[in-house]
Amino acid sequence: MLRENHGGAEIECSLLFADVRGSTGLAEQMPPKEFNRLMGWFFDVAADILVSHDAFVDKFVGDEIVGIFVPAIATDGHAKQAVAAATVLMERTRREKVGGRSIAIGAGVSTGIAYVGSIGTGMDTELTAMGDLVNTTARLASAAAAGEILVTAAAATAAGLPGSLERRSLQLKGKSAPTEVSVLALPGPE
């Protein structure tokens, strides 16, 4: 369908990137089959949570999941849905164990304008988001410590987050200006 109906639009949306912390060390300590099981569990849980919060799963990248929250699915409350999904995912991965192990994640949430639509040609056509918003969210997820959700100022405002949250000004890799964020911090694995 994407190949036949190639296109998209610049729209306001919210993005969530959630990244497993310490996955290289975990992989080093575990047999590959056990590591695959752990990561498979993470991707299954994360995908279920994203979909239940009205996102679509954009992709799995290494040890990271990317979710896109668009108004057509998540309504105008897409930022609130993205923050809620990140929080539920953080809590669940902290609480539950697979093979006796829990995992820690860090996440980034942004709201703004992105191109959402099909990219690529032929069999390589995908539905995704493109633009600075995507790069910013990816950098936030990388900068988040285990148990942290870094939320851009625009997403925090749109989600109605309290002004009493910790705020940081981050110089993200490749960005020309600092990015202002609110920090939602949850404890790491139990």
RAWO-V619257 format. One record per pair of residues at least 4 apart in sequence whose C-alpha atoms are under 6 Angstrom apart, sorted by sequence separation. I is the first residue (numbers start at 0). J is the second residue. D is the distance in Angstrom with one decimal. If there is no record, write none. Layout:
i = {I/I}
j = {J/J}
d = {D/D}
This chain:
i = {0/1/22/35/41/42/50/59/69/70/73/91/96/119/120/129/143/154/29/49/50/59/68/70/96/119/150/155/58/95/118/58/118/170/26/57/93/117/169/57/68/117/168/169/56/92/116/168/55/116/168/54/55/115/167/54/115/167/54/114/166/114/166/113/165/113/165/53/53/109/152/52/108/151/152/107/151/150/149/150/107/149/107/149/106/148/49/105/148/147/147/105/146/105/146/105/146/104/105/107/146/103/104/105/106/107/108/109/19/107/110/18/110/18/109/17/17/16/16/15/15/14/14/13/12/12/13/13/57/78/78/79/78/20/19/20/103/19/103/18/18/101/17/17/16/16/15/15/14/14/93/13/13/12/12/11/11/10/10/9/9/8/8/7/7/6/6/5/16}
j = {4/5/26/39/45/46/54/63/73/74/77/95/100/123/124/133/147/158/34/54/55/64/73/75/101/124/155/160/64/101/124/65/125/177/34/65/101/125/177/66/77/126/177/178/66/102/126/178/66/127/179/66/67/127/179/67/128/180/68/128/180/129/181/129/181/130/182/72/73/136/179/80/136/179/180/136/180/180/180/181/139/181/140/182/140/182/84/140/183/183/184/143/184/144/185/145/186/145/146/148/187/145/146/147/148/149/150/151/62/150/153/62/154/63/154/63/64/64/65/65/66/66/67/68/68/69/77/78/127/154/157/158/158/103/103/104/187/104/188/104/105/188/105/106/106/107/107/108/108/109/188/109/110/110/111/111/112/112/113/113/114/114/115/115/116/116/117/117/140}
d = {6.0/5.5/6.0/5.8/5.9/5.9/5.0/5.7/5.7/4.1/5.0/5.9/4.8/5.5/4.9/6.0/5.5/5.9/5.9/5.2/5.9/4.6/5.8/5.2/4.4/4.4/5.9/5.2/6.0/6.0/5.5/5.4/5.5/4.5/5.8/5.4/6.0/5.3/5.2/5.4/5.4/4.4/5.8/5.1/4.6/5.8/5.2/5.6/5.7/5.7/4.6/6.0/5.5/5.7/5.9/5.4/4.4/5.4/4.5/5.4/5.6/5.1/4.5/5.8/5.7/5.4/5.4/5.8/4.8/5.7/5.7/5.7/5.9/6.0/5.3/5.4/4.4/5.2/6.0/5.2/4.7/6.0/4.3/5.0/4.4/5.9/6.0/5.8/5.0/5.7/4.5/4.9/5.6/5.5/4.8/4.9/5.4/5.1/5.6/5.5/5.1/5.4/5.9/5.2/4.6/4.8/4.8/5.2/5.6/5.9/5.8/5.9/4.7/4.2/5.3/5.5/5.5/5.8/4.6/5.8/5.1/5.8/4.8/5.0/5.7/4.8/6.0/5.4/5.8/5.6/5.8/4.1/5.0/5.4/5.9/5.1/5.8/4.4/5.8/5.4/5.5/5.9/5.8/4.2/5.5/5.3/5.7/4.7/5.6/5.4/4.3/5.5/4.2/5.7/5.8/5.0/4.3/5.2/5.7/5.3/4.2/5.4/5.7/5.5/3.7/5.6/5.5/5.6/5.8}
